[in-house]
Structures are given as C-alpha cells and as structure tokens.
Amino acid sequence: MHALRLRPFRQIHALTTTLTHAWLRSPTRPRGLAGQGPFTFRHAPPGPGRGDWSPLLDGDEEVGRALRTRAGVKPVFVSVGHRVGLDGACAHVLSLARDFRLPETTRRADALCRRALVEAVAGG
C-alpha cells in the first residue's frame, strides 16, 4: 500500500523535473506566477482591463505585480525571473495568456500533472 501511494508522486516528480529542465533552457522565463493559494503580500486591485497591474508589496518593497490577463477576471501574480525583469516577465505572461486567465504553459503543465496522477492512481 505504501508503494502505491508513492508511485503517483514519483511520476509527477519526473514530469515536473522534465518541465523544469525545459523551462531552464528557455532564453526568457518568468520566475514566478501564482493564481491562488496562501498569500501574504499587499496589493491594490489592478484596473479592469487586460494588462492592467498594481505593485505587489512586501512592506515598501515591490516584489512582483498583480497582473490582469483578461478583462474583469482575477489577476495573476508575477515576480521577476532569471535574466528577466518585472516588465519582461509581465509581457511574457501576457503573451502566453491570450485566451485564458493563466498562461498556456501553466495550463498545459497542470493538465499533464493531473493526467499523470489519474493514470498513476488508476494503474496502481
């Protein structure tokens, strides 16, 4: 029983490791993007339009941005990355989030992980 529980996590770990390696080889990549979860930074609501943003603050320090990727939907939270600044990270996220709130890369990685988990649980 214990091995069955670990198997899905090993497969997901292998998948996320592969995705991470692909991400690291990309010439430009946003470091952080979060759509939900525990949150400790302050921000004002960004404007209602696509591309509107407000600074994400830790005290007085700007650590990221609350970025609206679609008009009238919740913002995503973007931070700087390796060899990319905050403006570039936001532009990159917007270029990947044309049809949905989350960037296509995030949506695909999530779908792959969910599929791997379902297959691992069903096969075990």
MARDRENMAR-97357 format. One line per field, with one value per residue (C-alpha): y, z, x. Coordinates in steps of 0.2 Angstrom, whole numbers, padded with zeros to 4 digits. Layout:
# residues N
yy	[Y	...]
zz	[Z	...]
xx	[X	...]
***
This chain:
# residues 124
yy	[0000	0012	0010	0013	0030	0035	0030	0044	0056	0049	0051	0068	0072	0065	0076	0092	0089	0087	0103	0112	0107	0113	0129	0132	0130	0144	0160	0170	0164	0172	0166	0166	0165	0161	0161	0155	0149	0157	0175	0187	0202	0218	0225	0236	0229	0232	0241	0231	0229	0216	0221	0232	0229	0235	0233	0218	0224	0216	0231	0245	0234	0229	0210	0207	0213	0208	0207	0206	0194	0196	0210	0208	0192	0189	0195	0183	0187	0188	0190	0193	0179	0173	0185	0194	0209	0213	0222	0207	0194	0203	0205	0186	0181	0192	0184	0167	0171	0176	0165	0161	0169	0158	0157	0142	0135	0134	0127	0113	0109	0107	0096	0085	0083	0079	0066	0058	0057	0050	0037	0033	0030	0020	0009	0006]
zz	[0000	0004	-0013	-0022	-0013	-0018	-0036	-0042	-0034	-0042	-0059	-0055	-0049	-0065	-0075	-0066	-0067	-0086	-0087	-0076	-0087	-0102	-0093	-0088	-0106	-0112	-0116	-0106	-0092	-0079	-0062	-0053	-0057	-0044	-0047	-0030	-0013	0003	0001	0012	0001	-0001	-0017	-0023	-0036	-0054	-0066	-0075	-0092	-0099	-0095	-0080	-0065	-0047	-0037	-0026	-0010	0005	0016	0005	-0007	-0024	-0025	-0040	-0049	-0048	-0067	-0076	-0090	-0096	-0093	-0077	-0071	-0055	-0058	-0058	-0048	-0057	-0050	-0058	-0066	-0071	-0084	-0085	-0076	-0070	-0085	-0096	-0085	-0086	-0105	-0107	-0096	-0106	-0122	-0116	-0108	-0124	-0122	-0103	-0087	-0084	-0097	-0108	-0102	-0084	-0090	-0100	-0086	-0074	-0086	-0088	-0070	-0067	-0081	-0074	-0057	-0063	-0073	-0059	-0047	-0059	-0064	-0046]
xx	[0000	0014	0022	0006	0005	0022	0021	0010	0021	0037	0029	0023	0041	0048	0036	0039	0058	0057	0046	0059	0073	0064	0060	0078	0083	0071	0080	0067	0056	0046	0052	0035	0017	0003	-0015	-0021	-0015	-0009	-0004	0005	0009	-0001	-0008	-0022	-0034	-0027	-0038	-0051	-0043	-0031	-0013	-0018	-0007	-0003	0013	0014	0022	0031	0032	0038	0047	0039	0042	0030	0014	-0004	-0007	-0024	-0023	-0041	-0053	-0064	-0056	-0045	-0027	-0012	0004	0020	0038	0055	0064	0082	0088	0071	0065	0047	0042	0048	0040	0023	0025	0029	0014	0003	0009	0006	-0011	-0021	-0037	-0037	-0033	-0017	-0003	-0004	0012	0005	-0012	-0003	0009	-0006	-0016	0000	0002	-0016	-0017	-0001	-0009	-0025	-0016	-0004	-0018	-0029	-0014	-0009]
***
